[in-house]
Amino acid sequence: MTNVRALVYVDAAAPAPGETNGQLSGATSILNKDTPAQLFFTTSYPGAPSGAEELYLNESIFIRNFANDLPVSEAETLWASQRGASTAAFDTPSKKAAWQTIPSWYFISTGDQIITPTSENAMAARAHSQVTTYNGGSHLTLISHPEAVTAVIQSAINSVH
């Protein structure tokens, strides 16, 4: 990791050592409002850690809460082609936090319903990140508003040159 000189978090979790991604979505996240069966469908996968499953967001959650600022037709295409996420990715405690030693930037969409802006602001504050708040967006602002995200990435690049 010695070549990494800046970090950019885009509508993302930035766990501290000992925290899991699953702990960081925020109290008002859709992930904490519905039951797992309402949120996901699951399947086993080869080589999975004991007890781990692969999660896929249900179509209505994906369209209304994950990709909520994209045209429905695009959100449906993304839902149908989504890659699963292992439950281990949400349940395994972080061992290290790169933001403790590497400067960071945080792009926070006010429309993110997966990791709430409140949670992201708290993570950004403890990481001493440079914060850009985007009015609107979703958890997929990287796709829906790439110019805004690119500007933050360019700012991080410029700061280390």
C-alpha atoms as a printed R data frame, in Angstrom:
    type eleno elety resid chain resno       x       y       z
1   ATOM     1    CA   MET     A     1   0.000   0.000   0.000
2   ATOM     2    CA   THR     A     2   3.038   2.268  -0.094
3   ATOM     3    CA   ASN     A     3   2.069   3.560  -3.543
4   ATOM     4    CA   VAL     A     4  -1.334   4.787  -2.372
5   ATOM     5    CA   ARG     A     5  -1.156   8.497  -1.622
6   ATOM     6    CA   ALA     A     6  -4.848   9.448  -1.434
7   ATOM     7    CA   LEU     A     7  -8.171   7.716  -0.829
8   ATOM     8    CA   VAL     A     8 -11.551   8.668  -2.253
9   ATOM     9    CA   TYR     A     9 -14.688   7.223  -0.685
10  ATOM    10    CA   VAL     A    10 -17.787   7.536  -2.877
11  ATOM    11    CA   ASP     A    11 -21.029   6.793  -1.020
12  ATOM    12    CA   ALA     A    12 -19.022   4.194   0.870
13  ATOM    13    CA   ALA     A    13 -18.172   2.758   4.252
14  ATOM    14    CA   ALA     A    14 -14.813   3.486   5.826
15  ATOM    15    CA   PRO     A    15 -14.565   1.086   8.757
16  ATOM    16    CA   ALA     A    16 -12.186   1.509  11.655
17  ATOM    17    CA   PRO     A    17 -10.229  -1.509  12.890
18  ATOM    18    CA   GLY     A    18 -12.674  -3.938  14.498
19  ATOM    19    CA   GLU     A    19 -15.740  -2.549  12.723
20  ATOM    20    CA   THR     A    20 -17.686  -4.388  10.061
21  ATOM    21    CA   ASN     A    21 -19.234  -2.860   6.959
22  ATOM    22    CA   GLY     A    22 -22.573  -4.147   8.204
23  ATOM    23    CA   GLN     A    23 -22.355  -1.886  11.256
24  ATOM    24    CA   LEU     A    24 -21.909   1.276   9.223
25  ATOM    25    CA   SER     A    25 -25.015   1.651   7.074
26  ATOM    26    CA   GLY     A    26 -26.673   4.001   9.573
27  ATOM    27    CA   ALA     A    27 -29.780   3.780  11.734
28  ATOM    28    CA   THR     A    28 -32.137   5.008   9.021
29  ATOM    29    CA   SER     A    29 -30.659   2.906   6.199
30  ATOM    30    CA   ILE     A    30 -33.134   0.770   4.282
31  ATOM    31    CA   LEU     A    31 -30.855  -2.126   5.267
32  ATOM    32    CA   ASN     A    32 -31.985  -1.639   8.871
33  ATOM    33    CA   LYS     A    33 -35.689  -1.124   8.177
34  ATOM    34    CA   ASP     A    34 -36.686  -4.310   6.378
35  ATOM    35    CA   THR     A    35 -36.041  -7.963   7.141
36  ATOM    36    CA   PRO     A    36 -33.268  -9.717   5.212
37  ATOM    37    CA   ALA     A    37 -35.867 -11.665   3.198
38  ATOM    38    CA   GLN     A    38 -37.434  -8.366   2.065
39  ATOM    39    CA   LEU     A    39 -34.030  -6.959   1.100
40  ATOM    40    CA   PHE     A    40 -32.108  -9.839  -0.424
41  ATOM    41    CA   PHE     A    41 -32.237 -13.202  -2.026
42  ATOM    42    CA   THR     A    42 -29.317 -15.438  -1.147
43  ATOM    43    CA   THR     A    43 -27.420 -18.346  -2.585
44  ATOM    44    CA   SER     A    44 -24.419 -20.412  -1.636
45  ATOM    45    CA   TYR     A    45 -21.183 -20.003  -3.547
46  ATOM    46    CA   PRO     A    46 -18.067 -22.127  -4.111
47  ATOM    47    CA   GLY     A    47 -15.291 -21.612  -1.589
48  ATOM    48    CA   ALA     A    48 -17.480 -19.582   0.777
49  ATOM    49    CA   PRO     A    49 -16.352 -19.266   4.384
50  ATOM    50    CA   SER     A    50 -18.409 -21.383   6.748
51  ATOM    51    CA   GLY     A    51 -21.917 -19.951   7.045
52  ATOM    52    CA   ALA     A    52 -21.398 -17.274   4.398
53  ATOM    53    CA   GLU     A    53 -23.896 -16.725   1.611
54  ATOM    54    CA   GLU     A    54 -23.986 -14.499  -1.414
55  ATOM    55    CA   LEU     A    55 -26.516 -11.637  -1.243
56  ATOM    56    CA   TYR     A    56 -28.394 -10.049  -4.136
57  ATOM    57    CA   LEU     A    57 -30.669  -7.057  -3.601
58  ATOM    58    CA   ASN     A    58 -34.309  -7.718  -4.415
59  ATOM    59    CA   GLU     A    59 -35.509  -5.836  -7.477
60  ATOM    60    CA   SER     A    60 -37.761  -3.338  -5.706
61  ATOM    61    CA   ILE     A    61 -35.062  -2.448  -3.140
62  ATOM    62    CA   PHE     A    62 -32.450  -2.090  -5.868
63  ATOM    63    CA   ILE     A    63 -34.610   0.237  -7.971
64  ATOM    64    CA   ARG     A    64 -36.241   2.322  -5.192
65  ATOM    65    CA   ASN     A    65 -33.414   2.483  -2.654
66  ATOM    66    CA   PHE     A    66 -30.069   1.578  -4.244
67  ATOM    67    CA   ALA     A    67 -30.324   3.157  -7.707
68  ATOM    68    CA   ASN     A    68 -33.096   5.607  -6.820
69  ATOM    69    CA   ASP     A    69 -31.780   8.482  -8.956
70  ATOM    70    CA   LEU     A    70 -31.311   6.478 -12.152
71  ATOM    71    CA   PRO     A    71 -33.929   6.001 -14.863
72  ATOM    72    CA   VAL     A    72 -35.976   2.896 -14.014
73  ATOM    73    CA   SER     A    73 -34.922   1.110 -17.201
74  ATOM    74    CA   GLU     A    74 -31.236   1.595 -16.345
75  ATOM    75    CA   ALA     A    75 -31.797   0.559 -12.722
76  ATOM    76    CA   GLU     A    76 -33.575  -2.600 -13.915
77  ATOM    77    CA   THR     A    77 -30.655  -3.478 -16.177
78  ATOM    78    CA   LEU     A    78 -28.206  -2.931 -13.338
79  ATOM    79    CA   TRP     A    79 -30.358  -5.008 -10.982
80  ATOM    80    CA   ALA     A    80 -30.481  -7.900 -13.464
81  ATOM    81    CA   SER     A    81 -26.698  -7.830 -13.874
82  ATOM    82    CA   GLN     A    82 -25.686  -7.158 -10.272
83  ATOM    83    CA   ARG     A    83 -22.875  -9.153  -8.716
84  ATOM    84    CA   GLY     A    84 -23.514 -10.773  -5.396
85  ATOM    85    CA   ALA     A    85 -21.883  -9.658  -2.194
86  ATOM    86    CA   SER     A    86 -20.751 -12.195   0.361
87  ATOM    87    CA   THR     A    87 -22.201 -11.917   3.830
88  ATOM    88    CA   ALA     A    88 -18.570 -12.259   4.934
89  ATOM    89    CA   ALA     A    89 -17.931  -8.817   3.399
90  ATOM    90    CA   PHE     A    90 -20.461  -7.333   5.819
91  ATOM    91    CA   ASP     A    91 -19.648  -9.455   8.880
92  ATOM    92    CA   THR     A    92 -15.834  -9.600   8.947
93  ATOM    93    CA   PRO     A    93 -14.192  -6.983  11.169
94  ATOM    94    CA   SER     A    94 -11.717  -4.665   9.503
95  ATOM    95    CA   LYS     A    95  -8.108  -5.231  10.488
96  ATOM    96    CA   LYS     A    96  -6.698  -1.899   9.354
97  ATOM    97    CA   ALA     A    97  -7.962   1.481   8.238
98  ATOM    98    CA   ALA     A    98  -5.948   3.102   5.479
99  ATOM    99    CA   TRP     A    99  -7.583   6.460   6.248
100 ATOM   100    CA   GLN     A   100  -5.643   6.561   9.532
101 ATOM   101    CA   THR     A   101  -2.413   7.249   7.636
102 ATOM   102    CA   ILE     A   102  -3.444   8.276   4.110
103 ATOM   103    CA   PRO     A   103  -5.272  11.538   3.284
104 ATOM   104    CA   SER     A   104  -8.854  10.962   2.200
105 ATOM   105    CA   TRP     A   105 -11.724  12.583   0.365
106 ATOM   106    CA   TYR     A   106 -15.354  11.650   0.919
107 ATOM   107    CA   PHE     A   107 -18.130  12.071  -1.633
108 ATOM   108    CA   ILE     A   108 -21.495  11.939   0.150
109 ATOM   109    CA   SER     A   109 -24.792  11.820  -1.722
110 ATOM   110    CA   THR     A   110 -27.725  13.130   0.284
111 ATOM   111    CA   GLY     A   111 -29.977  10.635  -1.521
112 ATOM   112    CA   ASP     A   112 -28.010   7.531  -0.474
113 ATOM   113    CA   GLN     A   113 -30.439   5.190   1.309
114 ATOM   114    CA   ILE     A   114 -27.978   2.310   1.688
115 ATOM   115    CA   ILE     A   115 -25.228   4.031   3.679
116 ATOM   116    CA   THR     A   116 -26.852   7.116   5.124
117 ATOM   117    CA   PRO     A   117 -25.327  10.574   4.787
118 ATOM   118    CA   THR     A   118 -25.290  10.802   8.607
119 ATOM   119    CA   SER     A   119 -23.182   7.663   8.842
120 ATOM   120    CA   GLU     A   120 -20.894   8.753   5.998
121 ATOM   121    CA   ASN     A   121 -20.392  12.185   7.576
122 ATOM   122    CA   ALA     A   122 -19.386  10.532  10.859
123 ATOM   123    CA   MET     A   123 -16.875   8.283   9.079
124 ATOM   124    CA   ALA     A   124 -15.530  11.236   7.094
125 ATOM   125    CA   ALA     A   125 -15.103  13.325  10.243
126 ATOM   126    CA   ARG     A   126 -13.101  10.694  12.094
127 ATOM   127    CA   ALA     A   127 -10.928  10.158   8.993
128 ATOM   128    CA   HIS     A   128 -10.388  13.929   8.679
129 ATOM   129    CA   SER     A   129 -11.541  13.607   5.074
130 ATOM   130    CA   GLN     A   130 -12.161  16.474   2.719
131 ATOM   131    CA   VAL     A   131 -15.937  16.208   2.237
132 ATOM   132    CA   THR     A   132 -18.020  16.942  -0.824
133 ATOM   133    CA   THR     A   133 -21.765  16.725  -0.257
134 ATOM   134    CA   TYR     A   134 -23.797  16.097  -3.380
135 ATOM   135    CA   ASN     A   135 -27.422  17.192  -3.180
136 ATOM   136    CA   GLY     A   136 -29.421  14.184  -4.363
137 ATOM   137    CA   GLY     A   137 -27.825  11.143  -5.882
138 ATOM   138    CA   SER     A   138 -28.104   7.593  -4.613
139 ATOM   139    CA   HIS     A   139 -25.789   4.789  -3.621
140 ATOM   140    CA   LEU     A   140 -24.837   4.710  -7.316
141 ATOM   141    CA   THR     A   141 -23.936   8.364  -7.805
142 ATOM   142    CA   LEU     A   142 -20.709   7.145  -9.372
143 ATOM   143    CA   ILE     A   143 -22.894   5.991 -12.275
144 ATOM   144    CA   SER     A   144 -25.621   8.640 -12.210
145 ATOM   145    CA   HIS     A   145 -23.370  11.709 -11.801
146 ATOM   146    CA   PRO     A   146 -19.862  10.700 -12.883
147 ATOM   147    CA   GLU     A   147 -18.738  14.284 -13.531
148 ATOM   148    CA   ALA     A   148 -19.291  15.276  -9.891
149 ATOM   149    CA   VAL     A   149 -17.455  12.195  -8.641
150 ATOM   150    CA   THR     A   150 -14.625  12.690 -11.132
151 ATOM   151    CA   ALA     A   151 -14.102  16.239  -9.863
152 ATOM   152    CA   VAL     A   152 -13.493  14.920  -6.347
153 ATOM   153    CA   ILE     A   153 -11.127  12.237  -7.610
154 ATOM   154    CA   GLN     A   154  -9.255  14.889  -9.602
155 ATOM   155    CA   SER     A   155  -9.008  17.035  -6.482
156 ATOM   156    CA   ALA     A   156  -7.400  14.138  -4.608
157 ATOM   157    CA   ILE     A   157  -4.974  13.544  -7.486
158 ATOM   158    CA   ASN     A   158  -4.051  17.218  -7.647
159 ATOM   159    CA   SER     A   159  -3.345  17.323  -3.921
160 ATOM   160    CA   VAL     A   160  -0.659  14.653  -4.098
161 ATOM   161    CA   HIS     A   161   1.212  16.022  -7.123
